[in-house]
Amino acid sequence: MTRRNAFYAQSGGVTAVINASAAGVIETARKHKDRIGKVYAGRNGIIGALTEDLIDTGKDSARAIAALKHTPAGAFGSCRYKLKGLDENRAQFERLIDVFRAHDIGYFFYNGGNDSADTCLKVSQISQRLGYPLIAVHVPKTVDNDLAVTDNCPGFGSVAKYVATSMREAAFDVASMAKTSTKVFVLEVMGRHAGWITAAVGMAEDRETPLPLLLLFPEIPFDEARFLAAVDAKVQRFGYCCVGVSEGLRNPAGELMGEAGTRDAFGHAQLGGVGPLIATIVKDKLKYKYHWAVADYLQRAARHIASKTDLEHSYAVGKAAVLLALAGENAVMPAIVRMSDKPYRWKIAAVPLAKVANLEKMLPRNFITADGFGITAKARAYLAPLIRGEDFPPFKDGLPQYVQLKNVAVPRKLGTEFKI
Amino acid sequence: MTRRNAFYAQSGGVTAVINASAAGVIETARKHKDRIGKVYAGRNGIIGALTEDLIDTGKDSARAIAALKHTPAGAFGSCRYKLKGLDENRAQFERLIDVFRAHDIGYFFYNGGNDSADTCLKVSQISQRLGYPLIAVHVPKTVDNDLAVTDNCPGFGSVAKYVATSMREAAFDVASMAKTSTKVFVLEVMGRHAGWITAAVGMAEDRETPLPLLLLFPEIPFDEARFLAAVDAKVQRFGYCCVGVSEGLRNPAGELMGEAGTRDAFGHAQLGGVGPLIATIVKDKLKYKYHWAVADYLQRAARHIASKTDLEHSYAVGKAAVLLALAGENAVMPAIVRMSDKPYRWKIAAVPLAKVANLEKMLPRNFITADGFGITAKARAYLAPLIRGEDFPPFKDGLPQYVQLKNVAVPRKLGTEFKI
C-alpha cells in the first residue's frame, strides 16, 4: 500500500457542524499515517484546489483540530462555485488533477450538498479518464436537508433545533405582550426549495407546550385569504399567533414572495424578506400589531445550541469518508441510515454518488397537515431524534470559544496561475 | 404585625429573565407567611389590577414557581399601558386602591422599566393621599439597560450575551463565505434610545477572537460616506465585514432610519427595518453581496443562552423587593450596585423611586470609540461581568422546557367593571 496525501474542501453554505466533519476527516486520517500522509484543505473550498492555494492541516495541533467539533462555519473557507460539465470546461478538471498530481493527492474528500456531490462524481470520472489514481468521497452537508438517499443531512438537525427553540421562546414573549401589544409574530427561516426547516419550526409546540402556530411552506402556494382566516382564528382563540415562514414561500403564480417586486422609497429592491412581507399583510388586513424576525445566518451558525445527534452524524460522516477511502471505495458518499425511530438507531452506509448527485429530496406531502399550515405526527417522528441532545461549546467570559485555525499555506509546486 | 396580601405585576417589554424576578418575589413571600398572605399577580400587568383580573400564584406549586427561573417572557402576561398623571386620571388610581382594598393588598411589587417606576411611585403617593396603607416597591427590568441609578438592569445581560454570541457565530459564517459570496453581514439589534445592546454586539470580538466589526449606535448620527469607507476598509483588509446596527439609528436629520419613508411596491410602510436598509446601502454603493438578520424578540426571549450573572441579579431584585417591603421601605427600588469589576462584586441597595422614575441612563460617550464604530476598554470592563456565566434551562427531547403556569383567577369581590 502506498502512502498518499488527502485533499479536503468545504463547499456551499456552511453549517454549525460542518467543522465536526472536518475534524472527523482529519482525526481519522491522522490515525492512519501509514496510508495517508498530509491532509491538505482547500482554502475557500474547491477554489483552493484550482488556484493551488492549499492549507496544511498538519500545522494545526490535535487540540485545535478537536476544537473544530465545537466551532461553527467553515474553518478553511467555503465557496459558492460550481464546476461546469466535463465537456464544457474540461480545463478546470484537468487543472484539478494537475494540482493533485503535484501534491501527490490520492484522496479527495468533498464536504457539501447536491451540487458538490455532482462535482465529486465528476472529479472521480476525470481522474479515471486521465489515468490519475484518485479516490473521491463526498461528505454530506446541508442545512436544507435535501440530499437524496441519506435519511438526513448533517447541519440540518442543528438548524432545526435552533428554529424550534427560537420560535418557542418568541412565542412565550408574544403571549406575554398580546393583550395590549404584539399579537402576531413572524419568523422567517431558510430553505428556499424544500420546507424541512419550516417543518422544524413546528416542533416549537407540542402537547406539553401548546402554542398557536402556523407554518408557511415553500411546497404550499400562499393563499392570502386562507392564511389570514387562519391567523385570525388563532388570535381570536388564543390571543396571539406565531407564524413560521420559509424564505422560499411562493405566490400562486409560482414567484418567490420575498422577491416579488418589493421596492422601497429609494428604489432599493428586496429590502425586506418574506417574513416582514407576511407581517405587513397581517397588519394591513387584520390590523393586528406585529413583530417579525429574520434569523438568516444566525440559524445556521448557532453552534451554541447545536443538536448532539447532528454533531454525532457530522463527525461520523467525516470519519466514515476516510475509512471508505482507505477501503478503496470510490465515488461514494457515507449516508445516514435510520434503523429505528424509538429508540433512535442509525448507521452509516456507503451510497454511489450517481444516486445522490444533483437530486433534491423534497418534504413529503404527508409531513404537512391537510390544511397546509402544520406538521403531522409522521413529521414529528422524523424530526424528533434529529434535534435531540445538547453539546454546548466551551464558554469563556460569557462567550463560546471557537477556534480560528492557523491555516498555513502549502508551498506551491506548479508555476502556473489559474483564473477563476 | 398584620398579615396582608401582595400584588405583583410585570410591565412593558418582557425579557429572558423577568420570570426569575417573579420567582424571587413569590418564593421570598412564601418564606414569610406570617406577614404576607397570598401573592396575587396581575393578569397582563397593571391591567389585571384595574380590571380586578388577579391570578392566585398560590395555586401553582413550588416546583412550577421554581421553573420560572428558567422560563423566558412574562408568565402572568405583561402590558404596554402607562397610567396617566394623578390629576389627569385620578379615577384609575382610585380604582387600583379599590381593588387593593377589596383583596387586602398591602404590598405592591411592580416589575418594569422607567415608566413603571413612575407608576409605582404614583401608586405609593395616591395610597398615602387616600389613607390606604400600602408599600410600593419597584422591581427593575429592561433589556434596554436605561434605568437610572442601578448599575445595570436585569434582562440586559442576557440580551447582551445573545447578541454577542450570535454576532460571533455569524461572523465565522461570513468569513467562510466571503471569497465568492457574502462579504457584508448586518445584524439589527434592539435599543431604540440608548446603544447599550449595540455596544454588547462589540463583545463578539476580542483579542482572542479578532473579527472585522463595525457598530452603528443610536447615539451617533449615521454618516453614510464615513460608514461606507469603514466597511470597504474592513473588506479590503479582512475579506469581509460585520455590522451591528441599532434599531434606533438616526440619520443626520434626527429621524429614525428604519422609519424614514420606506415603502414597498404595495405601499406597505416599514416593511424592513434598519438592518436590511443598511445592508441595501452597502450593496448599492459598494456592490458587495450582503446578508442581514433581525433578531427581534429572539434576542430578548433567548432564555437558552441567558447570562448567569443576569439571572442572579434578576432573582436578587425580586427577593430584595420583598425584604425591603417587609422592612417597611416604601417607594423604593432595589438597585444593583457594582462594587468592583475584577473580581466582579455587586450588592443590592434600596433607591428612592423619585431618583429613578422617568429618567433614562444613556450610553456614555466614552464607551464608544473616537471613530464612532466600536467600543472602548471602559465599555468592555462594564459589559464583561454582565454576560458572564451560563445557566442552561432543562432540555427535553431536544428543546428547552419552559413552564406555563395555571394562572388561576382570584374570585372577584367588586361588582364594578372598569374600562381600560
Interface residues (C-beta under 8 A of the other chain):
Chain A: Q10 G13 V14 A16 N44 G45 I47 T71 P72 A73 G74 A75 G77 S78 C79 R80 Y81 K161 A164 T165 S166 R168 E169 A170 F172 D173 V174 A175 S176 M177 A178 K179 T180 S181 T182 F185 L187 M203 A204 E208 T209 P210 G261 T262 R263 D264 A265 F266 H268 Q270 L271 G272 G273 P276 L277 T280 I281 K283 D284 H291 W292 A293 V294 A295 D296 Y297 L298 R300 A301 A302 R303 H304 I305 S307 T309 A384 I387 R388 G389 E390 F392 F395 K396 D397 G398 L399 P400 Q401 Y402 Q404
Chain B: Q10 G13 V14 A16 N44 G45 I47 T71 P72 A73 G74 A75 G77 S78 C79 R80 Y81 K161 A164 T165 S166 R168 E169 A170 F172 D173 V174 A175 S176 M177 A178 K179 T180 S181 T182 F185 L187 M203 A204 E208 T209 P210 G261 T262 R263 D264 A265 F266 H268 Q270 L271 G272 G273 P276 L277 T280 I281 K283 D284 H291 W292 A293 V294 A295 D296 Y297 L298 R300 A301 A302 R303 H304 I305 S307 T309 A384 I387 R388 G389 E390 F392 F395 K396 D397 G398 L399 P400 Q401 Y402 Q404
